Amino acid sequence: MAARGRGRPRRVPPPDPDLEPIPDNSTEHFSPLLWMTHAEHRVSLASIESEDTVDARSRHPSIQYHPLMDQYLQNLGLHHLVDIMETETKAINGSLIAGLVERWRPETQTFHLPFGEMTVTLQDVSVLWGLPIQGEPVGGISDPLEQDDDMINVRLAEMLGAEGDIRDYNGKSRYAIKKTKLRALFAGGLDRHATELEIQRYTRAFLMDLFGCIMFPDSSGDTVPLMYLELVRDLEPDKKYNWGGAVLAHLYFNLYQSCQKKQKVMYGPVILLQHWAWSRIPVGVPVLNESPEWGVPTNEDCHAFGKKFYGHHLYKNQPHGKPVGIRLVRGQIQSLGDTQVTWTPYQELYSEGRLPQTVADDSAVWLYRGPLVCFWIVEFHYPDRVLRQFGYPPLIPTDPDVPRYEIRRLHG
Protein backbone atom coordinates (compact mmCIF):
# COMPACT_ATOMS: atom_id res chain seq x y z
CA MET A 1 0.00 0.00 0.00
CA ALA A 2 1.11 3.60 -0.33
CA ALA A 3 1.43 4.20 3.40
CA ARG A 4 0.82 1.96 6.39
CA GLY A 5 -2.22 2.99 8.40
CA ARG A 6 -5.24 1.60 10.16
CA GLY A 7 -7.03 -1.18 8.36
CA ARG A 8 -6.75 -2.14 4.74
CA PRO A 9 -6.10 0.43 2.00
CA ARG A 10 -9.23 1.98 0.62
CA ARG A 11 -9.53 1.63 -3.12
CA VAL A 12 -11.85 3.47 -5.42
CA PRO A 13 -14.25 0.91 -6.94
CA PRO A 14 -15.06 0.97 -10.64
CA PRO A 15 -17.61 3.73 -11.22
CA ASP A 16 -21.29 2.87 -11.29
CA PRO A 17 -22.29 2.86 -14.98
CA ASP A 18 -25.71 4.22 -14.01
CA LEU A 19 -24.22 7.40 -12.54
CA GLU A 20 -24.49 10.47 -14.70
CA PRO A 21 -21.05 11.55 -15.94
CA ILE A 22 -19.83 15.13 -15.65
CA PRO A 23 -21.19 17.08 -18.62
CA ASP A 24 -18.71 18.53 -21.08
CA ASN A 25 -17.55 22.10 -20.34
CA SER A 26 -19.37 22.00 -16.99
CA THR A 27 -18.66 24.90 -14.61
CA GLU A 28 -20.72 23.50 -11.73
CA HIS A 29 -18.15 21.26 -10.11
CA PHE A 30 -15.10 23.37 -9.33
CA SER A 31 -13.49 22.20 -6.10
CA PRO A 32 -14.18 24.37 -3.01
CA LEU A 33 -10.70 23.46 -1.75
CA LEU A 34 -8.65 25.86 -3.87
CA TRP A 35 -7.05 27.80 -1.03
CA MET A 36 -4.02 29.07 -2.95
CA THR A 37 -5.07 32.37 -4.45
CA HIS A 38 -4.25 33.41 -8.00
CA ALA A 39 -1.87 36.05 -6.68
CA GLU A 40 0.11 33.42 -4.74
CA HIS A 41 0.36 31.00 -7.66
CA ARG A 42 3.09 31.09 -10.28
CA VAL A 43 0.46 31.18 -13.01
CA SER A 44 -0.14 34.84 -12.09
CA LEU A 45 3.24 35.59 -13.70
CA ALA A 46 2.49 33.63 -16.85
CA SER A 47 1.18 34.92 -20.12
CA ILE A 48 1.71 33.99 -23.71
CA GLU A 49 4.32 36.74 -23.99
CA SER A 50 6.05 36.30 -20.64
CA GLU A 51 9.39 34.49 -20.42
CA ASP A 52 9.23 34.30 -16.63
CA THR A 53 9.29 30.63 -15.71
CA VAL A 54 10.48 28.14 -13.14
CA ASP A 55 13.85 26.50 -13.80
CA ALA A 56 13.64 22.69 -13.61
CA ARG A 57 16.87 21.19 -12.25
CA SER A 58 18.12 17.68 -12.91
CA ARG A 59 21.35 16.07 -11.74
CA HIS A 60 23.19 13.13 -13.22
CA PRO A 61 24.53 10.21 -11.15
CA SER A 62 28.24 9.55 -11.71
CA ILE A 63 28.95 6.27 -9.92
CA GLN A 64 28.94 3.62 -12.63
CA TYR A 65 26.60 0.64 -12.77
CA HIS A 66 28.15 -2.84 -12.52
CA PRO A 67 26.37 -6.18 -13.11
CA LEU A 68 27.71 -7.53 -9.82
CA MET A 69 25.15 -5.31 -8.08
CA ASP A 70 22.17 -6.87 -9.85
CA GLN A 71 21.08 -9.27 -7.13
CA TYR A 72 21.06 -6.55 -4.50
CA LEU A 73 19.18 -4.16 -6.79
CA GLN A 74 16.55 -6.84 -7.39
CA ASN A 75 16.28 -7.53 -3.66
CA LEU A 76 15.45 -3.86 -3.10
CA GLY A 77 13.09 -3.57 -6.08
CA LEU A 78 15.19 -0.90 -7.81
CA HIS A 79 16.59 -2.86 -10.77
CA HIS A 80 14.04 -1.64 -13.33
CA LEU A 81 14.77 2.01 -12.55
CA VAL A 82 18.52 1.40 -12.83
CA ASP A 83 17.92 -0.30 -16.19
CA ILE A 84 16.18 2.85 -17.45
CA MET A 85 18.69 5.32 -16.07
CA GLU A 86 21.64 3.49 -17.58
CA THR A 87 20.45 4.49 -21.08
CA GLU A 88 18.42 7.65 -20.34
CA THR A 89 20.26 10.88 -21.24
CA LYS A 90 18.52 12.60 -18.30
CA ALA A 91 18.18 15.80 -20.36
CA ILE A 92 15.23 17.88 -19.19
CA ASN A 93 12.79 19.77 -21.40
CA GLY A 94 12.63 22.74 -19.05
CA SER A 95 9.85 24.50 -20.95
CA LEU A 96 7.56 21.48 -20.75
CA ILE A 97 8.14 21.08 -17.00
CA ALA A 98 7.62 24.81 -16.42
CA GLY A 99 4.40 24.78 -18.42
CA LEU A 100 3.05 21.93 -16.32
CA VAL A 101 4.07 23.63 -13.05
CA GLU A 102 1.92 26.62 -14.00
CA ARG A 103 -1.05 24.24 -14.24
CA TRP A 104 -0.47 22.47 -10.90
CA ARG A 105 -2.97 22.84 -8.05
CA PRO A 106 -1.60 21.55 -4.73
CA GLU A 107 -5.04 21.31 -3.16
CA THR A 108 -6.13 18.55 -5.56
CA GLN A 109 -2.67 17.22 -6.55
CA THR A 110 -3.61 17.59 -10.20
CA PHE A 111 -2.80 19.62 -13.31
CA HIS A 112 -5.79 21.77 -14.23
CA LEU A 113 -5.88 21.62 -18.02
CA PRO A 114 -8.38 23.12 -20.49
CA PHE A 115 -10.40 19.88 -20.67
CA GLY A 116 -10.14 18.79 -17.01
CA GLU A 117 -7.68 17.34 -14.52
CA MET A 118 -4.73 14.98 -14.94
CA THR A 119 -1.96 13.92 -12.61
CA VAL A 120 0.91 11.52 -11.98
CA THR A 121 -0.42 8.51 -10.05
CA LEU A 122 0.91 5.38 -8.40
CA GLN A 123 0.10 3.56 -11.62
CA ASP A 124 2.51 5.83 -13.50
CA VAL A 125 5.33 5.33 -11.02
CA SER A 126 4.83 1.57 -11.15
CA VAL A 127 4.61 1.27 -14.94
CA LEU A 128 7.08 3.97 -15.99
CA TRP A 129 9.86 3.16 -13.53
CA GLY A 130 8.97 -0.32 -12.31
CA LEU A 131 9.15 0.77 -8.67
CA PRO A 132 7.19 -1.13 -5.99
CA ILE A 133 4.18 0.81 -4.68
CA GLN A 134 3.46 -1.48 -1.75
CA GLY A 135 5.46 -2.10 1.40
CA GLU A 136 6.89 -0.20 4.34
CA PRO A 137 6.77 3.61 4.10
CA VAL A 138 10.14 5.18 3.33
CA GLY A 139 11.00 6.88 6.60
CA GLY A 140 13.04 6.83 9.77
CA ILE A 141 15.22 9.18 11.79
CA SER A 142 16.41 12.06 9.62
CA ASP A 143 18.84 13.72 12.05
CA PRO A 144 20.16 11.29 14.72
CA LEU A 145 20.98 13.95 17.31
CA GLU A 146 22.21 11.39 19.81
CA GLN A 147 25.11 10.42 17.53
CA ASP A 148 28.34 12.39 17.66
CA ASP A 149 30.72 12.82 14.74
CA ASP A 150 32.85 9.83 15.67
CA MET A 151 29.82 7.52 15.75
CA ILE A 152 28.66 8.75 12.35
CA ASN A 153 32.11 8.27 10.82
CA VAL A 154 32.24 4.70 12.18
CA ARG A 155 28.91 4.10 10.51
CA LEU A 156 30.19 5.51 7.20
CA ALA A 157 33.32 3.36 7.42
CA GLU A 158 31.23 0.26 8.04
CA MET A 159 28.67 0.79 5.28
CA LEU A 160 30.75 2.57 2.63
CA GLY A 161 34.36 1.86 3.56
CA ALA A 162 35.05 5.59 3.94
CA GLU A 163 38.34 6.15 5.76
CA GLY A 164 37.89 9.92 6.06
CA ASP A 165 34.91 12.15 6.72
CA ILE A 166 32.83 12.44 3.53
CA ARG A 167 30.12 14.64 5.00
CA ASP A 168 29.25 18.21 4.08
CA TYR A 169 30.15 20.78 6.72
CA ASN A 170 29.41 23.84 4.60
CA GLY A 171 25.73 23.04 4.17
CA LYS A 172 22.77 23.25 6.53
CA SER A 173 23.25 19.87 8.16
CA ARG A 174 26.15 17.63 9.11
CA TYR A 175 23.85 14.69 8.36
CA ALA A 176 24.51 14.79 4.63
CA ILE A 177 27.14 13.14 2.43
CA LYS A 178 29.01 15.26 -0.08
CA LYS A 179 28.51 13.69 -3.50
CA THR A 180 31.88 14.74 -4.85
CA LYS A 181 33.63 12.97 -1.97
CA LEU A 182 31.43 9.90 -2.35
CA ARG A 183 32.11 9.72 -6.09
CA ALA A 184 35.84 10.21 -5.59
CA LEU A 185 35.84 7.31 -3.14
CA PHE A 186 34.36 4.98 -5.79
CA ALA A 187 35.82 6.60 -8.92
CA GLY A 188 37.73 3.43 -9.80
CA GLY A 189 34.54 1.45 -10.30
CA LEU A 190 34.03 -2.11 -9.15
CA ASP A 191 36.54 -4.81 -9.97
CA ARG A 192 35.06 -8.03 -11.32
CA HIS A 193 37.01 -9.94 -8.64
CA ALA A 194 35.64 -7.75 -5.84
CA THR A 195 34.78 -9.33 -2.50
CA GLU A 196 31.18 -9.49 -1.31
CA LEU A 197 31.87 -6.69 1.20
CA GLU A 198 33.27 -4.47 -1.58
CA ILE A 199 30.23 -5.18 -3.77
CA GLN A 200 27.88 -4.26 -0.93
CA ARG A 201 29.66 -1.00 -0.20
CA TYR A 202 29.78 -0.08 -3.86
CA THR A 203 26.06 -0.85 -4.23
CA ARG A 204 25.21 1.44 -1.30
CA ALA A 205 27.29 4.25 -2.79
CA PHE A 206 25.67 3.74 -6.19
CA LEU A 207 22.20 3.91 -4.63
CA MET A 208 23.01 7.03 -2.60
CA ASP A 209 24.02 8.70 -5.86
CA LEU A 210 20.75 7.49 -7.44
CA PHE A 211 18.70 8.74 -4.48
CA GLY A 212 20.31 12.18 -4.53
CA CYS A 213 20.08 12.69 -8.31
CA ILE A 214 17.04 10.79 -9.63
CA MET A 215 14.61 9.63 -6.95
CA PHE A 216 14.84 12.24 -4.16
CA PRO A 217 16.85 15.23 -5.42
CA ASP A 218 16.42 18.45 -3.45
CA SER A 219 17.87 21.94 -3.18
CA SER A 220 20.91 20.85 -1.17
CA GLY A 221 23.13 20.79 -4.28
CA ASP A 222 26.19 18.57 -3.94
CA THR A 223 24.87 16.52 -1.04
CA VAL A 224 22.55 13.61 -0.31
CA PRO A 225 20.95 13.23 3.15
CA LEU A 226 22.52 10.57 5.32
CA MET A 227 19.06 9.31 6.32
CA TYR A 228 18.74 7.38 3.04
CA LEU A 229 21.83 5.30 3.80
CA GLU A 230 20.08 3.48 6.62
CA LEU A 231 17.43 2.26 4.15
CA VAL A 232 20.07 0.26 2.28
CA ARG A 233 22.05 -1.03 5.27
CA ASP A 234 20.49 -4.44 4.68
CA LEU A 235 20.77 -5.36 1.00
CA GLU A 236 18.82 -8.58 1.54
CA PRO A 237 15.95 -7.13 3.55
CA ASP A 238 13.05 -9.01 5.04
CA LYS A 239 10.82 -5.98 4.54
CA LYS A 240 10.23 -4.22 1.24
CA TYR A 241 10.02 -0.46 0.92
CA ASN A 242 7.37 1.48 -0.94
CA TRP A 243 9.84 3.33 -3.15
CA GLY A 244 7.19 4.34 -5.67
CA GLY A 245 4.96 6.00 -3.10
CA ALA A 246 7.93 7.88 -1.65
CA VAL A 247 9.04 9.14 -5.07
CA LEU A 248 5.50 10.30 -5.86
CA ALA A 249 5.23 12.09 -2.49
CA HIS A 250 8.54 13.80 -3.26
CA LEU A 251 7.28 14.87 -6.69
CA TYR A 252 4.00 16.24 -5.29
CA PHE A 253 5.88 18.17 -2.60
CA ASN A 254 8.25 19.74 -5.11
CA LEU A 255 5.40 20.62 -7.46
CA TYR A 256 3.74 22.41 -4.55
CA GLN A 257 6.94 24.30 -3.80
CA SER A 258 7.60 25.27 -7.40
CA CYS A 259 4.06 26.43 -8.23
CA GLN A 260 4.36 29.24 -5.69
CA LYS A 261 4.91 32.67 -7.17
CA LYS A 262 8.12 33.34 -5.24
CA GLN A 263 9.79 30.07 -6.30
CA LYS A 264 12.29 30.20 -9.17
CA VAL A 265 13.59 26.61 -9.27
CA MET A 266 12.01 23.15 -9.27
CA TYR A 267 13.77 20.15 -7.80
CA GLY A 268 12.55 16.61 -7.21
CA PRO A 269 12.11 13.66 -9.61
CA VAL A 270 11.49 15.83 -12.68
CA ILE A 271 12.53 13.00 -15.02
CA LEU A 272 9.50 11.04 -13.80
CA LEU A 273 7.25 14.02 -14.56
CA GLN A 274 8.80 14.30 -18.02
CA HIS A 275 8.28 10.59 -18.75
CA TRP A 276 4.66 10.91 -17.61
CA ALA A 277 4.03 13.91 -19.87
CA TRP A 278 5.68 12.30 -22.88
CA SER A 279 3.47 9.23 -22.39
CA ARG A 280 0.19 11.14 -22.32
CA ILE A 281 0.34 14.69 -23.68
CA PRO A 282 1.41 15.68 -27.23
CA VAL A 283 3.47 18.68 -26.05
CA GLY A 284 7.26 18.80 -26.13
CA VAL A 285 7.67 15.13 -27.07
CA PRO A 286 10.97 14.27 -28.80
CA VAL A 287 11.40 11.93 -31.73
CA LEU A 288 11.72 8.57 -30.01
CA ASN A 289 14.37 6.00 -30.82
CA GLU A 290 13.37 2.47 -31.79
CA SER A 291 11.35 0.98 -28.95
CA PRO A 292 12.98 -1.80 -26.91
CA GLU A 293 11.48 -5.27 -26.80
CA TRP A 294 8.97 -5.81 -24.01
CA GLY A 295 8.27 -9.19 -22.48
CA VAL A 296 11.36 -10.90 -23.91
CA PRO A 297 12.31 -13.44 -22.74
CA THR A 298 10.38 -13.42 -19.41
CA ASN A 299 8.38 -11.01 -17.32
CA GLU A 300 11.26 -10.71 -14.87
CA ASP A 301 13.43 -9.38 -17.69
CA CYS A 302 10.82 -6.98 -19.06
CA HIS A 303 11.68 -3.32 -19.24
CA ALA A 304 9.59 -0.73 -17.46
CA PHE A 305 7.69 1.60 -19.80
CA GLY A 306 10.16 4.45 -19.19
CA LYS A 307 12.74 2.51 -21.19
CA LYS A 308 10.88 3.83 -24.23
CA PHE A 309 12.59 7.20 -23.74
CA TYR A 310 16.18 5.99 -23.80
CA GLY A 311 18.96 7.61 -25.77
CA HIS A 312 19.57 11.12 -27.07
CA HIS A 313 16.44 13.25 -27.48
CA LEU A 314 15.85 15.20 -30.71
CA TYR A 315 12.87 17.48 -31.31
CA LYS A 316 11.29 17.55 -34.76
CA ASN A 317 11.21 20.81 -36.76
CA GLN A 318 13.22 22.69 -34.13
CA PRO A 319 16.61 24.42 -34.51
CA HIS A 320 19.40 21.95 -33.68
CA GLY A 321 16.76 19.49 -32.48
CA LYS A 322 16.26 21.40 -29.21
CA PRO A 323 12.95 21.73 -27.32
CA VAL A 324 10.67 24.73 -27.87
CA GLY A 325 10.43 27.72 -25.53
CA ILE A 326 7.96 28.37 -22.74
CA ARG A 327 5.69 30.67 -24.77
CA LEU A 328 5.00 28.03 -27.39
CA VAL A 329 4.50 25.35 -24.69
CA ARG A 330 1.91 27.52 -22.93
CA GLY A 331 0.02 27.95 -26.18
CA GLN A 332 0.13 24.24 -26.97
CA ILE A 333 -1.15 23.30 -23.51
CA GLN A 334 -3.92 25.89 -23.72
CA SER A 335 -5.10 24.51 -27.06
CA LEU A 336 -5.18 20.87 -25.89
CA GLY A 337 -8.42 18.94 -26.17
CA ASP A 338 -9.30 15.70 -24.43
CA THR A 339 -9.20 13.77 -27.71
CA GLN A 340 -5.52 14.66 -28.12
CA VAL A 341 -4.56 13.07 -24.81
CA THR A 342 -3.45 9.44 -24.59
CA TRP A 343 -5.51 8.50 -21.54
CA THR A 344 -4.35 4.88 -21.18
CA PRO A 345 -0.87 4.63 -22.75
CA TYR A 346 0.07 1.40 -20.97
CA GLN A 347 -3.08 -0.60 -21.60
CA GLU A 348 -1.86 -2.66 -24.56
CA LEU A 349 1.40 -3.79 -22.96
CA TYR A 350 -0.32 -4.42 -19.63
CA SER A 351 -3.15 -6.51 -21.09
CA GLU A 352 -0.64 -8.59 -23.05
CA GLY A 353 1.47 -9.21 -19.94
CA ARG A 354 4.54 -7.53 -21.40
CA LEU A 355 5.43 -5.33 -18.45
CA PRO A 356 7.46 -6.27 -15.34
CA GLN A 357 5.77 -8.69 -12.98
CA THR A 358 5.85 -6.10 -10.19
CA VAL A 359 3.42 -3.97 -12.25
CA ALA A 360 0.82 -6.74 -12.26
CA ASP A 361 1.49 -7.57 -8.61
CA ASP A 362 0.89 -3.96 -7.54
CA SER A 363 -2.03 -3.15 -9.85
CA ALA A 364 -4.53 -3.73 -7.01
CA VAL A 365 -3.35 -0.53 -5.29
CA TRP A 366 -3.29 1.79 -8.30
CA LEU A 367 -6.53 3.34 -7.04
CA TYR A 368 -5.43 3.64 -3.41
CA ARG A 369 -6.73 6.93 -2.00
CA GLY A 370 -4.78 8.26 0.94
CA PRO A 371 -1.41 9.56 2.17
CA LEU A 372 1.99 8.96 0.58
CA VAL A 373 5.05 9.17 2.82
CA CYS A 374 8.71 10.06 2.34
CA PHE A 375 10.22 10.77 5.76
CA TRP A 376 8.67 14.11 6.85
CA ILE A 377 6.84 14.61 3.55
CA VAL A 378 3.18 13.56 3.60
CA GLU A 379 1.18 14.13 0.41
CA PHE A 380 -2.22 12.78 -0.62
CA HIS A 381 -3.05 10.59 -3.60
CA TYR A 382 -6.44 11.27 -5.24
CA PRO A 383 -6.86 8.87 -8.19
CA ASP A 384 -10.63 9.37 -8.11
CA ARG A 385 -10.08 12.83 -9.61
CA VAL A 386 -8.50 11.36 -12.76
CA LEU A 387 -10.47 8.18 -13.43
CA ARG A 388 -10.13 8.63 -17.18
CA GLN A 389 -6.45 7.75 -16.77
CA PHE A 390 -7.60 4.31 -15.59
CA GLY A 391 -10.09 3.79 -18.40
CA TYR A 392 -13.18 4.88 -16.42
CA PRO A 393 -15.53 7.79 -17.16
CA PRO A 394 -14.97 10.90 -15.02
CA LEU A 395 -17.12 11.35 -11.93
CA ILE A 396 -17.52 14.15 -9.42
CA PRO A 397 -14.77 13.45 -6.84
CA THR A 398 -15.32 13.57 -3.09
CA ASP A 399 -13.54 15.94 -0.75
CA PRO A 400 -10.37 14.77 1.07
CA ASP A 401 -10.83 12.94 4.35
CA VAL A 402 -8.97 15.59 6.35
CA PRO A 403 -9.82 19.27 6.97
CA ARG A 404 -8.47 21.90 4.60
CA TYR A 405 -6.34 23.56 7.29
CA GLU A 406 -4.67 20.19 7.99
CA ILE A 407 -3.76 19.71 4.33
CA ARG A 408 -2.21 23.16 4.26
CA ARG A 409 -0.32 22.49 7.51
CA LEU A 410 1.15 19.30 6.07
CA HIS A 411 2.32 21.23 3.01
CA GLY A 412 3.90 23.91 5.16
N, C-alpha and C positions, 0 to 999 in steps of 0.2 A: 504494500500500500504506500501511498505518498508520505504519510507521517503516522507514527504509531499513536493511537488514541484509544478512547473508550469504545469497546464494541467493534463490530466489523465495519469496514469502510462502506460508506453509503455510495451507491452508484445510481446514476440517472437511468431509469428504465427507458426502453424504446418508447417514443411518443405514442400517445393514443391516436390512431388514425381518424377517429371521429372528432377530435378536437379541431377547431377552426384555426388554420394557420394565420400568421400575421399578414395582413394585406400589404400589397406592394405600396411603397412610398408612404407608409403610415407614419403619422406624426403623433400618435396617441400613446406610444409606449416608450417614451424616453425615460431612462432610469432617474429616480429621484435622488440617487446617491452621488451625483456629480458635485463633489464639494470643492474641487479645485477650480477656481474661477478662471475665466478667459485671460484675465490680466496676469495671473500667476503662471499660466501654461506657456510653453515655448511657442505654441502655434500663434500667439499674439504677435510674435516677431516675424512671422512668415507671410510672404505674399509672393505672387508669381515673379515679381521683380527683385525681391530681396535675396541677397546672397548670405544673409546671416543664417548660420546653421550650426548644429552640434557636430563636433569632431569625433568620429568613431575610432577608437584605438584598438589595435590588435598587436599582440606580441608573438614572436615565433620561438618555440622551444629549440634548444641547441644541443641537448644531450642526445646522442644518436641511439636509435633503436637497434636491438640485437636479438636474433631469434632465441637465444638462450633464456630470454625473459618470458617467452610465450606462456609457459605453464602458469607462472605467477600472475600474468595479466589475465589469463582465463579464469583463474581462481577468484580474482577480484571483480570480474565482469567488465573489464575495460579493454579487452582485446579488439573489439570491433571499432571502437573510437581510435585506437592506435593505428589500426589498419587504414582508416580514412586519412588521418593526419600525416601518415608517412608519404602520401602522394598529393595531398592538398597543398596548393601554393600559399594558402592563408592570406591572400590578398583581399582587402576589404573594399567593396563598393561603397564608399563613404556617403555618396549622395543618396543611394537607396536606403541605407540605415537611417540617415538624417530625416528623409521623407517619412519613414515609418514612425520615428520618434515623435514627429509633429502630430501624428494621428493617435498616439497612445493615450488611453485614459486609465490612470492607476486605480480608480474606484471599481472598475469592472474588469481590469486586467485584459483589456481587448483593444485592438486598433479600430477606431471608428472611421469607417470608409464610406464612400458615397452610397453604397448599396446595403450597408449593414455592418455587423461586427465580425472580426476574425481575430484569432490569436494563436500563439504557440501553445500546444497542449502536451500532456504526458505522452500521447500517441506520437507526436512529432519527435520528441526526444528519444523515444524507444525505437522508432523506425529509422529516423535519420542517422542517429549515432549508435544505435544498438546498445544503449545503456539500460541497465535494470531499473525499473520504476517501482519495485517492491523491495521490502527489506527494512533494516534498521535506519532511522533518520541519520543523516550525516551531521554529527555534533559531538560535543565534548567540552573540555576545558580549553578556553582560548588563550588565557594568560595565566599560567600556573604560578601564582604569586609566591607560593611556599617554596619554590625552587630557586636556589641561588645560581650564580653564573657557573660555578664549578659543576653543579649537578646537571645543568643543561648541557654543558660541554661533554660530560661523560655520556650523556644520552646521545649526542650527535656522533661521538666516537663509536659507540656501540652500533648505531643503526646505519651510519653512513661511512664510518671509517675515517672521519675527519680528525686530523691530528691537531689542527689549530682551530681558532674560533672563526666560524664562517657566518656569524650573524651580522646584522646591520645595526650599527650603533649611531648612525647619522639620521635614522628615520624616527618614527613616532614610537616604536616599540622595540625592545630588545628581544621580543619573541618572534622574530622573523629572520629567515635565512637570506643572505645576499646571493642572488642568482649568479652573478659573475664569479663569486668564490666557489659556489657549488659546481658550476660548469668547468671551472679551472681544475677542480679536484678530479673530475671524471673526463677530462679532455682527451685522454688517450683511448677512450672507448673501452670495450670489454673484450678481453682475450678469449679465444675459443677454448682455451685450456683453463679458464678461470675456475676457482673453487666455488662451492655452493655459497659460502659466505660472501665472496666477492660478487657473485651474481645477485644475491639478495640486496646487497648495499647499492649496487648499480641500478637495480630495478627501482628501489626507493628514490634514488636521486632522479631517475628518469621520470617517475611519476610526480615528484615535487615540481619539476620543470613543466610537466603537462598541466598540473593543477594551476600553477601560477600564470600560465600563458593561454590556455585553451578553456579549461573548465571553470575556473574561479578567478579570473584576472580582476584586479582592482586598481585603485589609484596609487598604490604604494610604489609603483615603478619597478626598480630592480630588486624586489624582494618577494618572497612568498611566505605567508604566515606559518610559523612552526606548528600550529595546531593540526595542520593536515598530515604531518609526518606520523602522528600517533595512529592515524587511520590505516596506515600501511605498515605498522610494526609487524603484524602477523600477516605474512603473504600466503598462508594457507588457512584462512579464517573459518571458524565454525559459523559465524554470522555473516550475512551478506548486507552490504550497504545499498541504500536507495540513491545511487549516484544520479540517476535521471531526475528525480524529484528535487535534489539539491541544486543541480545545474539550472533547472527551470526556475526555482526560487531566486537564484542568483541573477538570472536574466530579468525576471519581473522587477526585482529590487533596483537593478541598474536602469531599466526603462523608466521606472518612477523617478529616479534621481535625474536622469537626463532630459525628461520632458518638462522639467521646471525651467522657468524663464531665465533664471540666473546661471544655469548650468551650461558650460561650454564644451564639455567633453563627455563621451560615453565610454564606459568600461564594461566589463562583463563578457559573457560568451557570445560576442557579436557574430562569430562565424556560424553558430547555430541559428541565429536570427536570419542571417544571409541565406543559409541552406533552406530554411523554411520558406522564405520569400521566393527564392528561385523555383521551389517546388510548386508554388500555388499561384503566384501573381506575375503577369507578363510585363513586369517593369524592371529594367536594369538586369536582365538575364543574359549572360554571356553565351557565345556559341560553345556548345558542349562538345567535349571529345567523345570518341566512341565509347558507348556504355560498356561497363564491365559485365561479365557473366554473373547472373544470379542463380543460386541454387545448384552450383556445380562445384564439387561432386556431391556434397551432402549439406544438410541444413547448417551443421556446425561450421562449415567453411563458407557459408554465404556471406556476402558483403552486406553491410547496412546500406540504406538508401543513399546516404550522404556520399558514398563512394562515386556516385554519378558525377560529382562535381570536381573530380580529381584533375590535376594538371594545370597548365597555364591557361588563364582566362582571357579570351579575346571578345571584344564587343563589336557586333556587326554595324557597318556604316558609320563608324566613329573614327575620328583622327587617331592614328597609331593604335587602334583597337582598344582605346581607353573608355571607361564608363562615362556616361553623360553627367552634366552638372545638376545641381539641386533644383534650379528653376524648371528644367525640363521634367525632372522626376515628379515635382509637385503637380505639374500639369497632367502628366500621365496618370498619376494616382487619382486626381480629381475626375478624370474622364472615364475611370474604370466602371464597368457594369458587371453585374453578377454572372452574366453568361461568359465573361472573359476569364473568370477565375477557375482554376482547377481545384474543385472542392475536395475530391478524394484521389489524390495523386498516387497513393500506395495501393489502391484496391486491387489492381490486377496482380501485382507481385504477391500480395498477401493471400489472395484467394487461391493462387496457384502454389502456395507453400514455398515460395522462392525467396523468403527473407529469413534472417537468423531465427533460430528456435526460440531465443529469449523474447522475440517480438510476439510470437504466438502464446508463449507462456504468460506474458504480462498483459495480454489484450483485455483480460477481464477487468482491469483497473484503469483502462483508458478514460472512462467516464467517472472516475472518482471525483467527488466534490468536497473539498476541504483544504486544510492547510498543507503547505509544502515547507520543509525545514532545511536550512543550511546554517548550522551553528546559531547565531543570534538572529538570522534573517528568517522571518515567517511571512510567507505570502500565500494568497488563496487561489485555488484552482477552480474556475467556473466553466466547465465544459458545456453546461446546459445553455450557455449564451451563444454557443457556436455549433449547434447540432448539425448544421449543414456540412461541417467538416467531417462528420461521422456518417454521412449518408442519410440523415434524417431531415425532415422538414423543420424549419425554424418555429419555435414556440416562444411565448412570452416567458422570460426567465423569472425565477423567484428572487427575492432579496437575499443577501448573505445572512448567515445564521448568527452573526455577531453585530452589535450596534455600530453605527457609522463612526462614532468617536473612537471606538476600539480599533477599527481598521486604520484610522488615521494615526493613532498612537503607535501601532505596530510599524507603520511606515516610517515614523519619525525616529 
